[in-house]
Amino acid sequence: MKRLFLKCLIYAILIVFALEVYVRAFHLTKDYPSRYIDNYGVEKWVPNQSGFSVTGNRRQNFSEYHINNSGFNSYREYNPTKDKIEVALVGDSFIEGFHQHYYNSIGKKIENRIKDIDVYEFGYAGYDFADQLHLVHSYKKEFDLIDHIIFGLKFENDLTRGEYIVVKDRMRLETPLFKTLREIKILAYAQSIGIIDPVRKAPGKLISFFKGGNKQKTELTEEEQLLKDTENNKTYLENFKNLIHLYGYDKRRYTLLIDKSKTPKMFLDYLDNNGFRYIDFSEALEASNKPTDLIYDKHWNNNGRSIIARLIADYINKN
């Protein structure tokens, strides 16, 4: 019996080792760049890192990233001056662009459409509007040299707070334990395809069961949901007002990049009535004959990113 157990243990170790080699050899899981918080309290990537981003359970999307000296994914360094025409794209993972090779980013696509322009991409997964304005405010000296700044804004999740504070939960990923776990590629791959989720959620479900939390939640009526949405919209609008009051907002140089189809009329009316400029990409994406986002999530694919780049380039040319 002991010999059987010992053999099973050895075979299990060999299988795990073989799978680890297989995942590494075929690059089935993504590399994890390290993040940090700088002296201004801005969260970003540690400069000068390179690697590959993998999405999907069969490497459905494979792209290379490069973190520049400023801590953002880009093929270029950021050196704004008064002598050049420069545009900054500020936003979350949609601007960050880990889903596309860094040398074929939205910024690069814009540069291909407009001669003699430099586009700087300040994208970071998880950035909301508070993160974005805090970044621009913290590096005011550099951003004041940039001719135009475009902020990616999703009304439904980028205005949930009215002031900036460091999100400490994300920084937990930089603890020695999490860093060590990320180096075990078979574990990272298992997490990316959802194998670990049931195991991770099991203790919480068990506790909830014994506490009686397994009872079916009561769904809101249509009227209750509408009331809740209205209250949230009012809160988000107040958060927007508070953020631009705290950090300032240069209406001459700043523009919002939004999806009007997912933005409430109340907020659009406020923007229109108060002189806030914005670029709406909803109609352009909807009009495309080809898919504009990835199969397995809502990030833009190459076609979608090309459309976004065209809209921004047209906007810059007109202004």
Secondary structure, 3 states (H helix, E strand, C coil): CHHHHHHHHHHHHHHHHHHHHHHHHCCCCCCCCCEEECCCCCEEECCCEEEEEEECCCCCEEEEEEECCCCCECCCCCCCCCCCEEEEEEECHHHHCCCCCHHHCHHHHHHHHCCCEEEEEEECCCCCHHHHHHHHHHCHHHHCCCCEEEEECCHHHHCCCCCCCCCHHHHHHHCHHHHHHHHCHHHHHHHHCCCCHHHHHHHHHHHHHHCCCCCCCCCCCHHHHHHHHHHHHHHHHHHHHHHHHHHCCCCCCEEEEECHHHCCHHHHHHHHHCCCCEEECHHHHHHCCCCCECCCCCCECHHHHHHHHHHHHHHHHHC
